[in-house]
Amino acid sequence: MNNEKAIYSDSANIYPAISVVIPVYNAEKYIGECFESILAQTFQNFEVIAVDDCSTDNSCAIVENYKPKFSGKLKLVRLQKNCGGAGIPRNFGLRCSRGKYVWFIDSDDLITKNSMEKLYNLAEKYQADVVHCETFFNFKDGEDWRNEKNLTVSDFQKCEFVKEPTFETNDLIQRINDFKNQKYSWSVWSKLIRRDFLTENGIEYPRVAPTEDLLFSLFMICTAQRYLRVPDIVNLYRSRSDSISNSHYKSNLDKNFKDLVSEMADGFLSAEKFFNERKIFIDNPQVKFLAEDIWVQYHLRGMTTLWDTDVPPARWLELIREVFDNFKDASILHAFLFSTLNIYRTKNIKLQFQVNNLQQEINKLRGV
């Protein structure tokens, strides 16, 4: 459990079928449309928990104004300290939730009119821990999402989609490899999740913003007994252009490199803790390695914008030393990440390191 305090008022007396958890941060431009898509649902046995992460705009006022429309089914949780990502607010929403199922939705996205009805019926029929939707509707920010001409069917995965509800294999190694090969998307808004499954397995978001969804989804893949993939399309994803550009990363090389590696390290330690509490991974360390390696390799691939610079090789070595000096007390982490990072780095032709010189430097850092 985390130590932040939240202000939460609960006046409802019934337990809903679905708890919709929405992290909110400066979402005044979009949160109203998100709420409207929820109000329009054919299925009405739900609660909505909006978790405000210290917004500086009118987001909270908009949420308050919508409360009468939801007739007591909308709650507002106000965090007292900004968390810097959606994961911790989602944890608070999960703890406040009372539904049999939980659906994490982003404040700038929408859902189709019969989405809750579809997902709830599927979850109940198949008694699923997780109902996983493989595709979604995409529309550009500023376009009218009500016009079908502006919607395209998209996906995040690299696999053949199911044509009917299909349970995934319970072969853990196969699941992990499938996750690595992007058979499953790790966006949480594409999943309806049984709440007791999360609480019984101690699954919460780690403090690794902004990629906490990856570990959260990986934990579910590794623990769910009944993981159901379905062909239904229920999400409307808003494509926004206000993302951080490559030029930003390159202009802040030192800081961004250190932030990315620190995030990778924090996630690695979170994964270590999670897997070390489960007998199957204690008894099969090679399976734990496969799972943890997904997290590390993802971040290494994400650093390509940083590798593609004219930074001298000597400066790269200095950066790596500075970063990994912080993890000397975590020997497993230090060895795993340092070796992997250097292997990845030497694959880049631009760096032109001689293998023998690099090995000498690695040996010096390890005290060999």
C-alpha positions as CSV (number, residue, x, y, z in Angstrom):
1,M,0.0,0.0,0.0
2,N,1.1,3.6,-0.7
3,N,1.1,6.3,1.9
4,E,-0.7,9.2,0.1
5,K,-3.9,10.3,1.6
6,A,-7.1,10.8,-0.4
7,I,-10.3,12.6,0.2
8,Y,-13.2,10.2,-0.6
9,S,-16.9,10.4,0.1
10,D,-19.2,7.4,-0.4
11,S,-22.9,7.8,-0.1
12,A,-24.2,4.9,-2.2
13,N,-25.6,1.8,-0.6
14,I,-25.5,-0.7,-3.5
15,Y,-22.7,-2.7,-5.0
16,P,-22.5,-2.1,-8.7
17,A,-21.5,-4.7,-11.3
18,I,-18.8,-2.5,-12.9
19,S,-16.6,0.1,-11.4
20,V,-15.2,2.6,-14.0
21,V,-12.0,4.2,-12.8
22,I,-10.9,7.3,-14.5
23,P,-7.6,9.1,-13.6
24,V,-8.0,12.8,-14.2
25,Y,-5.3,15.5,-14.7
26,N,-6.0,18.7,-16.5
27,A,-8.7,17.0,-18.5
28,E,-11.2,19.9,-18.8
29,K,-11.2,19.7,-22.6
30,Y,-12.2,16.0,-22.7
31,I,-13.7,14.7,-19.5
32,G,-17.2,15.9,-20.4
33,E,-17.3,13.8,-23.6
34,C,-15.9,10.8,-21.7
35,F,-18.8,11.1,-19.1
36,E,-21.4,11.5,-21.9
37,S,-20.3,8.2,-23.5
38,I,-20.7,6.5,-20.1
39,L,-24.1,8.1,-19.4
40,A,-25.3,6.8,-22.8
41,Q,-24.7,3.2,-21.8
42,T,-27.4,0.5,-22.4
43,F,-26.1,-1.1,-19.2
44,Q,-26.6,1.1,-16.1
45,N,-25.4,-1.0,-13.2
46,F,-22.1,0.8,-12.7
47,E,-20.3,3.4,-10.6
48,V,-17.7,5.9,-11.8
49,I,-14.7,6.9,-9.7
50,A,-12.8,9.9,-11.0
51,V,-9.5,10.3,-9.3
52,D,-8.0,13.8,-9.7
53,D,-4.3,14.0,-9.6
54,C,-4.1,17.7,-8.5
55,S,-5.4,19.3,-11.7
56,T,-4.7,23.0,-12.1
57,D,-7.6,23.6,-14.5
58,N,-11.4,23.2,-14.2
59,S,-11.5,19.4,-14.3
60,C,-12.8,18.9,-10.7
61,A,-15.5,21.5,-11.3
62,I,-16.7,19.7,-14.4
63,V,-16.8,16.4,-12.5
64,E,-18.8,18.0,-9.7
65,N,-21.2,19.5,-12.3
66,Y,-21.8,16.0,-13.7
67,K,-22.6,14.4,-10.4
68,P,-26.4,15.1,-10.6
69,K,-26.6,13.5,-14.1
70,F,-25.1,10.3,-12.6
71,S,-27.7,10.2,-9.8
72,G,-25.1,9.2,-7.1
73,K,-23.1,6.9,-9.3
74,L,-20.2,9.3,-9.8
75,K,-17.6,9.9,-7.0
76,L,-14.6,12.2,-7.0
77,V,-11.4,11.3,-5.3
78,R,-8.9,14.2,-4.8
79,L,-5.3,13.3,-4.3
80,Q,-3.3,15.6,-2.1
81,K,-0.1,15.2,-4.0
82,N,0.5,14.9,-7.7
83,C,1.7,11.4,-8.7
84,G,3.1,12.2,-12.1
85,G,1.3,9.4,-13.9
86,A,-2.0,7.5,-14.1
87,G,-0.9,4.4,-12.2
88,I,-1.2,5.6,-8.6
89,P,-4.5,7.3,-9.2
90,R,-5.8,4.1,-10.6
91,N,-4.6,2.3,-7.5
92,F,-6.7,4.7,-5.4
93,G,-9.7,4.2,-7.6
94,L,-9.3,0.4,-7.3
95,R,-9.3,0.6,-3.5
96,C,-12.4,2.8,-3.5
97,S,-14.2,0.6,-6.0
98,R,-17.0,-1.9,-5.0
99,G,-17.9,-3.4,-8.4
100,K,-17.5,-7.0,-9.3
101,Y,-15.5,-5.8,-12.3
102,V,-13.2,-2.9,-12.8
103,W,-12.6,-1.0,-16.0
104,F,-9.8,1.6,-16.2
105,I,-10.7,4.3,-18.8
106,D,-8.6,7.3,-19.8
107,S,-10.2,10.7,-19.4
108,D,-9.7,11.7,-23.0
109,D,-11.2,8.5,-24.5
110,L,-14.7,7.2,-25.0
111,I,-16.6,3.9,-25.1
112,T,-19.3,2.6,-27.4
113,K,-23.0,2.7,-26.3
114,N,-23.3,-1.0,-25.5
115,S,-19.7,-1.6,-24.3
116,M,-20.5,-2.3,-20.7
117,E,-23.3,-4.6,-21.6
118,K,-21.1,-6.6,-24.0
119,L,-18.1,-6.9,-21.6
120,Y,-20.2,-7.7,-18.5
121,N,-22.1,-10.4,-20.3
122,L,-18.9,-11.9,-21.7
123,A,-17.2,-11.9,-18.2
124,E,-20.2,-13.5,-16.6
125,K,-20.8,-16.1,-19.3
126,Y,-17.1,-17.3,-19.3
127,Q,-16.4,-16.5,-15.6
128,A,-13.3,-14.6,-16.8
129,D,-10.6,-13.0,-14.7
130,V,-9.8,-10.7,-17.6
131,V,-11.8,-9.8,-20.8
132,H,-9.3,-8.6,-23.3
133,C,-10.5,-6.6,-26.4
134,E,-7.9,-6.8,-29.2
135,T,-9.0,-3.9,-31.4
136,F,-10.4,-0.4,-30.9
137,F,-11.8,2.6,-32.9
138,N,-9.3,5.4,-33.4
139,F,-10.2,9.0,-34.2
140,K,-8.1,12.2,-34.4
141,D,-8.4,14.8,-31.7
142,G,-10.7,17.6,-33.1
143,E,-12.7,15.3,-35.3
144,D,-16.4,14.4,-34.6
145,W,-16.2,10.9,-33.1
146,R,-20.0,10.5,-33.7
147,N,-19.4,10.4,-37.5
148,E,-18.4,6.9,-38.4
149,K,-16.4,8.2,-41.3
150,N,-13.9,9.6,-38.8
151,L,-13.4,6.2,-37.1
152,T,-10.8,3.6,-38.1
153,V,-10.3,0.2,-36.6
154,S,-6.8,-0.1,-35.1
155,D,-4.8,-2.4,-32.9
156,F,-1.6,-2.4,-30.9
157,Q,-0.8,-6.1,-31.3
158,K,1.0,-8.3,-33.9
159,C,-1.1,-11.4,-34.1
160,E,-4.1,-12.9,-35.8
161,F,-7.2,-11.7,-34.0
162,V,-9.7,-14.1,-32.6
163,K,-13.1,-14.4,-34.3
164,E,-14.9,-15.6,-31.2
165,P,-14.3,-15.5,-27.4
166,T,-11.1,-17.5,-26.8
167,F,-9.4,-18.5,-23.6
168,E,-5.6,-18.2,-23.6
169,T,-3.3,-21.1,-22.9
170,N,-2.3,-21.6,-19.2
171,D,1.2,-22.4,-20.4
172,L,3.0,-19.6,-18.6
173,I,6.1,-19.6,-20.8
174,Q,4.0,-19.4,-23.9
175,R,2.0,-16.5,-22.4
176,I,5.1,-14.6,-21.6
177,N,6.6,-15.2,-25.0
178,D,3.3,-14.1,-26.6
179,F,3.4,-11.0,-24.5
180,K,6.9,-10.3,-25.6
181,N,5.9,-10.8,-29.2
182,Q,3.0,-8.3,-28.8
183,K,0.2,-10.8,-29.0
184,Y,-1.5,-8.9,-26.2
185,S,-1.8,-5.2,-25.9
186,W,-0.8,-3.7,-22.5
187,S,-3.3,-0.9,-22.6
188,V,-5.6,-1.3,-19.6
189,W,-8.5,0.5,-21.1
190,S,-9.0,-2.5,-23.4
191,K,-9.7,-4.8,-20.5
192,L,-12.6,-5.5,-18.1
193,I,-11.0,-7.1,-15.0
194,R,-12.5,-9.0,-12.1
195,R,-11.8,-6.9,-9.0
196,D,-11.3,-9.8,-6.7
197,F,-8.7,-11.3,-9.1
198,L,-6.6,-8.1,-8.7
199,T,-7.0,-7.9,-4.9
200,E,-6.4,-11.6,-4.3
201,N,-3.2,-11.6,-6.3
202,G,-1.9,-8.3,-4.9
203,I,-1.8,-6.6,-8.4
204,E,-1.4,-2.9,-8.2
205,Y,0.3,-0.3,-10.4
206,P,4.0,0.2,-9.6
207,R,5.6,3.6,-9.5
208,V,7.1,3.6,-13.0
209,A,5.1,6.3,-14.9
210,P,4.6,6.7,-17.8
211,T,4.8,3.0,-18.7
212,E,3.2,1.4,-15.7
213,D,0.5,-0.2,-17.9
214,L,3.1,-2.6,-19.2
215,L,4.0,-4.2,-15.9
216,F,0.4,-4.1,-14.7
217,S,-0.7,-6.1,-17.7
218,L,2.3,-8.4,-17.5
219,F,1.4,-9.2,-13.9
220,M,-2.1,-10.1,-15.0
221,I,-0.9,-12.3,-17.9
222,C,1.3,-14.2,-15.4
223,T,-1.4,-14.8,-12.9
224,A,-4.9,-14.9,-14.6
225,Q,-6.3,-18.4,-14.7
226,R,-9.1,-17.4,-17.2
227,Y,-7.8,-14.8,-19.6
228,L,-10.4,-14.3,-22.4
229,R,-9.6,-12.6,-25.7
230,V,-12.7,-11.3,-27.6
231,P,-13.2,-9.7,-31.0
232,D,-15.6,-7.0,-29.7
233,I,-14.7,-3.4,-30.3
234,V,-15.8,-1.1,-27.4
235,N,-13.1,1.6,-27.1
236,L,-12.8,4.9,-28.9
237,Y,-9.2,6.0,-28.7
238,R,-8.4,9.7,-29.2
239,S,-5.1,10.3,-31.1
240,R,-3.5,13.4,-29.8
241,S,-0.5,15.3,-31.2
242,D,0.7,16.9,-28.0
243,S,3.3,14.2,-27.2
244,I,7.0,14.8,-26.4
245,S,9.1,15.0,-29.6
246,N,12.3,13.4,-30.3
247,S,14.0,16.8,-30.4
248,H,13.0,17.2,-26.7
249,Y,14.7,14.0,-25.8
250,K,17.9,14.8,-27.6
251,S,18.0,18.3,-26.3
252,N,17.8,17.0,-22.7
253,L,20.1,13.9,-23.3
254,D,21.6,13.5,-19.8
255,K,18.3,14.0,-17.9
256,N,16.2,11.9,-20.2
257,F,18.7,9.1,-20.3
258,K,18.9,9.0,-16.5
259,D,15.1,9.2,-16.2
260,L,14.6,6.3,-18.6
261,V,17.1,4.1,-16.9
262,S,15.8,4.9,-13.5
263,E,12.3,4.1,-14.6
264,M,13.6,0.8,-16.1
265,A,15.4,0.0,-12.8
266,D,12.4,0.9,-10.6
267,G,10.2,-1.3,-12.7
268,F,12.8,-4.2,-12.5
269,L,12.7,-4.0,-8.7
270,S,8.9,-3.9,-8.7
271,A,8.9,-7.0,-10.9
272,E,11.4,-8.7,-8.7
273,K,9.2,-8.2,-5.7
274,F,6.1,-9.3,-7.4
275,F,7.6,-12.5,-8.9
276,N,9.6,-13.4,-5.8
277,E,6.3,-13.6,-3.8
278,R,5.0,-16.4,-6.1
279,K,6.2,-20.0,-5.8
280,I,6.1,-20.7,-9.5
281,F,8.7,-18.0,-10.2
282,I,10.8,-18.9,-7.2
283,D,10.9,-22.5,-8.4
284,N,11.4,-21.5,-12.0
285,P,13.9,-18.5,-12.1
286,Q,14.3,-18.9,-15.9
287,V,10.6,-18.0,-16.3
288,K,11.0,-15.0,-14.0
289,F,13.9,-13.9,-16.2
290,L,11.8,-14.1,-19.3
291,A,9.1,-11.9,-17.8
292,E,11.5,-9.3,-16.4
293,D,13.5,-9.2,-19.6
294,I,10.3,-7.9,-21.4
295,W,10.4,-4.8,-19.3
296,V,14.1,-4.1,-19.8
297,Q,14.1,-4.8,-23.5
298,Y,11.1,-2.5,-24.0
299,H,13.0,0.4,-22.4
300,L,16.1,-0.3,-24.3
301,R,14.1,-0.1,-27.6
302,G,12.6,3.1,-26.3
303,M,16.0,4.7,-26.0
304,T,16.6,4.6,-29.8
305,T,16.0,8.4,-30.0
306,L,18.8,8.9,-27.5
307,W,21.2,6.5,-29.2
308,D,20.8,8.3,-32.5
309,T,22.9,11.2,-31.5
310,D,26.4,12.5,-32.1
311,V,27.4,12.1,-28.4
312,P,31.0,10.8,-28.1
313,P,31.3,7.2,-26.9
314,A,33.2,8.3,-23.9
315,R,30.2,10.4,-22.8
316,W,27.9,7.4,-23.1
317,L,30.2,5.5,-20.8
318,E,30.2,8.3,-18.2
319,L,26.4,8.4,-18.3
320,I,26.1,4.6,-17.7
321,R,28.6,4.9,-14.8
322,E,26.7,7.7,-13.2
323,V,23.3,5.9,-13.5
324,F,24.4,2.5,-12.3
325,D,26.4,3.8,-9.4
326,N,23.0,4.4,-7.9
327,F,22.3,0.7,-7.9
328,K,25.4,-0.8,-6.4
329,D,23.5,-2.2,-3.5
330,A,21.1,-4.1,-5.8
331,S,23.7,-6.5,-7.2
332,I,21.2,-8.5,-9.3
333,L,19.8,-5.4,-10.8
334,H,23.2,-3.9,-11.4
335,A,24.5,-6.9,-13.2
336,F,21.4,-7.5,-15.2
337,L,20.8,-4.0,-16.4
338,F,24.4,-3.0,-16.9
339,S,25.2,-6.0,-19.0
340,T,22.1,-5.8,-21.1
341,L,22.4,-2.0,-21.6
342,N,26.0,-2.4,-22.8
343,I,25.1,-5.2,-25.2
344,Y,22.4,-3.1,-26.7
345,R,24.6,-0.1,-26.9
346,T,27.4,-1.9,-28.7
347,K,24.9,-3.1,-31.4
348,N,24.6,0.5,-32.6
349,I,27.1,1.0,-35.4
350,K,27.5,4.7,-34.6
351,L,29.3,4.0,-31.3
352,Q,32.1,2.0,-32.9
353,F,33.3,0.5,-29.7
354,Q,36.1,-2.1,-29.9
355,V,34.8,-5.2,-28.1
356,N,37.9,-5.7,-26.1
357,N,38.0,-2.1,-24.8
358,L,34.4,-2.3,-23.8
359,Q,34.9,-5.5,-21.9
360,Q,37.7,-4.0,-20.0
361,E,35.5,-1.0,-19.0
362,I,32.8,-3.4,-17.9
363,N,35.2,-5.4,-15.8
364,K,36.5,-2.3,-14.1
365,L,33.0,-1.2,-13.1
366,R,32.3,-4.7,-11.7
367,G,35.6,-4.8,-9.9
368,V,36.7,-7.9,-11.7
